């Protein structure tokens, strides 16, 4: 499909005025309908940048709706709340349902969101990411890992429900997003928090190759267990450092892995290895530096999980129930609120994504080689 810039269209319009539409169409290799349309939009073409092609997006179809959406975006920016493209679309849909007279035919599509942002001079800003450094002998280590997994599967004939992956991921009490919609050219991008960006806890996730997701374990940095009622969907542990240690691994094995319906590398001390043997579990050691390639949770699931946590935190910042200190400072989310964030985010990840994550890492693929193509698929496929 050919693209015609505004400068070209104006040239055709000028020729058509001096001669006629038919002659202009023949001279420049376009249709007469194009000539007529360009003549009708001459004023708009003159006001456009000469290199721009389309005339659309000058006037929105749902001006009242967009006005309210724009007000929401600017209000959130001023208050320091994170605004994502998905947030814009969801707000627009909700407003449209409440005001059908001003939103007939509105669907909040991705393309509408793009045009809305262009009309209101909004852009999406994003942090950079530092990638994990991969070892020099990458191929050899990956091959050894896959060879060990295949040998164990052939030796023991594991069912998919018996092949699991566990990973601990650090979380912060303030889960500030990587992106927020903001006016283009703004020198300062304000994001409001409770001031607990450096306060952290650990979430231990685990799943099996048949798509099952095990109960999350949450480790809070405390000396004693808080006297509150935690939701039933998580197992809560505390220690002074707030991360997984040998005692935490034992608790996870006894309270999560052993109770699953139906290897693991995590601080494999001698006592932990003996415990694994007692519950008939073989540990597949993921080589150092290769979690981004052969660990299902790290490759396909952790990012999606954290994105869902972040969305809930953003909503909590805007409309959640909060408490404040005597000095007027906002407190971080309560521990049971954080647990509910974790439960919902983990439940929202579908089983099919979990199944594909194991195949993507070469762990649960069919031993006849028929599913090896999964290794080369992108995450979104």
N, C-alpha and C positions, 0 to 999 in steps of 0.2 A: 504494500500500500504506500503510495507516494505521500510525502508531507509537503505542504505548501506554507511557507512563512508569510507573515503579514505583509512584508515588503513586496513579495511577489504578487500577492492578491491585489494590492493597491495598484500595481503596475497593470495588471489585467483589467481592473476597473477603469483606470484612466484610458486605456486603449479602447475599451467597450464604449465609453462616453464619446470618444472622438470618432468611432466608426459605428459598430453595433455589436450586440452580444455574440452573434454567430461568427463574425469575423474575429473577435477576440478569442473565442473557443478554438478556432482553427489555428490562429497565430501561436497560441501558447499550449496547445495540446490538452485542453481541459474540456469538460462538458458545458453546455449552455446553462444547465441548472446551477453549476458551480459559479458561473459568471453572475447569474441573477442573485444568488445567495450572497455573494461577496459585495455586490452593489448595494444590497439591502442592509448589509452590516458595515458599510464604509466608515461610518463614524466610530464604531467600536474598533475597527482595524486601525484607524489612525491613532487611537489612544493606546494601542498595544505596543509592546516592544517589537521592533522590526523583525527579530529572529523568532518570535513566538508564532505557533501555528494555529491552535484552536481558539475559538472565540468563547467557548463555554466557561463556566465558573464565574461569570461576571455577576449574575444574579441567582441566588439560591432558590430552589423550588419551595423550600419550607423555611422561609425567613424568620417566622416567629419561633419555630423550634430551634433554629440555629442561634438565635439571639439568647435564648435561655441556656443553651449548651455553652456558648461563649462566656456568658456570665459565670457559669459554674467553673469553667476552666480558670478564668482570671481570679475568681474568689479563692480557689484552691491554691493557685500560685502565690497569691498574696499571703495566705495563711501558712504556706510552706508544706502543703500536702502534695504527695506525689500524684501526678496525672498520667495515665497511660492511654494509648489508643483504645484499648479495650474498655477502659473506664468511660471514655467519651461515647463510645458506641452504646454501652449498656445504659448510661444516663439518658442518651437520646431516645433509645427504645422505650424506656420507662416513662419519659415525659410524653412521648408520642402516644402511648397507650392511654395516658391520663387526659390527653387533649386531642382526640381523634379529628376534630374539625380543622386542626392546623397540621395534621400529619398524614393525610390520605396518601396511601401508596408508599409510605416511608418504610425502609427496611434496614437502615443503619449498616449498609454494606461497607466493606473495606475501602472501596473506591470513593464512596461518599465521605468517609472520614478523611481520606487524603485531600479531597477537594475542600472540605471544611477547613482543614488546617491551613491550606494555601490561602483561602479567602481571608482568614483571620490572622495571617502572618505568624503561624505557630510552627514550631519545629520540635523534633524529638531528640533530646540529648542523652548521651550514653557514656558510661565510664569505659575505660580501656581495661583489657584483661591480660594478666601475665600468665602465659601458658606454662604447664609443667614441663620441665626439662627432661627430655627423653634420653635414655642411656645410649652409648655408642653402639653396643652390640644388641640393638633393638630386636632385629629379626630372629637372632638366635635364642634370645630369652623368651620371646613370644612362642616360638616353635617348641621349646622345651616345656613350657607351661601347657600348651595344647596337647602335646604328646602325653604328658602325665595325666591330664584329665581324661583323655581317650582310653588310656590303659586302665585307669580305675573304673571307668564305665563298663569296659569289656570284662574286667575281672569280676565286678560285683553285680552287674546288670541293674544299675540304679534306675528306678522310675523317676520321671521328671519331678515328682513331688518330693524326692529325696535329694535333689540337687539344689543347694541354696547359696545365697550370697548375703553377707552381712557387711555393713559399712557404717562407720560413725562419722557424722558430719556436724561441724560446729555451727551454732546459730547465735544470733545476738538478740537481746531484748528489744532493741530498736532495729527493725529489719528494713532499713531505708532502701528504696528501689534504685536500680542502676539507671533508670530512664524516667524522665518526666517531661510532659509537654510544657513549653514555655514560649513567650513571645520571642520572635526572631531578633537577634542582635542585643538581647538583654545582657548586661555585663555581670549581673549577679543572679544566680539561680538559687532561690530560697527553698529549703526543705525542712519542715518542722519535725522535731523529734521530742522524746521525753528526756533526752540527755543521757540515755543509757546505751549509747552505741557500742561501748567497750565492755559492757556487762554481757557475759555469754553463758551458754549452756550447751550440752551435747545431745544430739538425737541419734539414736542407733536404729537404723532401718534394716530390715531383712526381708527377703522374698525368695520364692522357689521357682524353678524353671517351668512349672505348670501354670504360672500366673498368680499363685497365692501370695498375699502380702501378710507377713507376720506382724504381731502387735509391736508397735514402736516402743523403744525404751528411751526414757528421757533422764539425763543426768544433770542435776542442778548443783551449783557450786555452793554447798552448805555443809555445816558440821552435823546438823540434826535434821530429821525429816519434819517438814512443816506440818502443823496440825490443821490441815484442811482436807476436804474430801476431793480426791482427784477423780476424773472421769474413768470409767471402766475400760476404755479402749487403749490405755497406755500402761506401761510398767515404769514406775518412777523410782529412781535411785539417787542418792546424794553422796558426794564426797568433797573433800576440801579443795580439790583442784578443778572439779567440774568436767572431767573427761574420763574416758574408759581406762581402767586399770585392771590388774589381774582379778581382783575381787569382783569388779564389774562384769568381766567376761564370765566368771563362774555363775553369777546371778543371771546373766542373759541366757547361758546354756540351760540352766535349771528352770527358768521361768518363761522363756520365749521359745528357744529352739526345741527343747524337749517336749514342749506342749503344742507344737505345730500339728495341724490336722494331717493325719496320714500315718570343695572344701572351704573352709573358713580359715582366714589368717588374721588373728587378733591376739597379740601378746602371747605367743605360744611358749609359755614357760613349761617346765616339766610337769607341774601339777595340772596345768590346763590340758596338756596332751593326754595325761592319764584320764582326766575327766571326759575328754572327747572319746577315748577308747571305751570307757564304760557305757557311753550312750550310743555306741556303734556309729561314730561319725569320723570320716576321713577328712583331713584338712588339706586343701589345695592351696599351696603358698603362691600368692601373686607376687611376681618379681618386683623388686624395688623400682619405682619410677614408671611402672606400666599400668597403674590403676586406670589411667585415662584411656587405655586400649582394651583391657581384658576384664575389667570389673563392671558387671552389668549396671549396678547402681550408679557408679561414677560416669559411665558412658551415656546412659539414656534416662536415668530416673531422678538423680539428685537435683539437677537444674529445674526440672518441671516441678518437683516437690517444693523447692525453695521459692519458685515463682508464685506458687499457690499460697504459701505461707505469707509472702510479701503482700499479696493482694488482700488477704484478710487483715494484716496489720494496717494497711492503708485505710481500709474501711473502718477499723477500730479507731484510728487516729481522727477520722472525720466524724463518726457518729457513735463510737463505743462508749461504754460507761467507764469513767475515769475517776481517780482520786488524786488529791493534792496534799502536799506538805503544808505545814503552818506558814511557811514562807511563800506559798503560792506556786511551788514547782510541781509539775505533773509527774506522778509516779509511773513507773514502767507497768506494763500489763501484769495482772496477777498470774501466779503460776498455773492455776487451773485454766485461765484464759489461754495461756500459751499451749497447754496440753490440748485444748480443744482445737486450736490452730493446727497442731500437728496431726491430730486424728482426722480432721476434715481434709487436709491437704493430701494425706496418704491414701485415704479412701477414694479421693477423686481421681487417682491414677488408675486407669483401666487395666484389666488383666492381660489384654492382648499386648499392650505396651511392655509389660513385664516379661511376657513370653518372648517377644522379639528382642528384648535386651540381652537375654542369655544367648540367643542365636547370633546376634550381632557380635558378641564377644567370643564366639566359637566354643561355647561350653555345652550346650544342649542340642546342637545340630544332629540331624540323622547321621548315624555312623556309616551309612552307605554313600555319603558325599552328596546326596541330592539337595541338601539345604545349605551348601557352602556359599551360595550366592549372597546369603544374609550378611556375610562378613564384609561385603563391599557396598552395602546399601547405606545411604545417608539416613540420619536419625528420623527424618520426616517421612521416609518411604514406608 
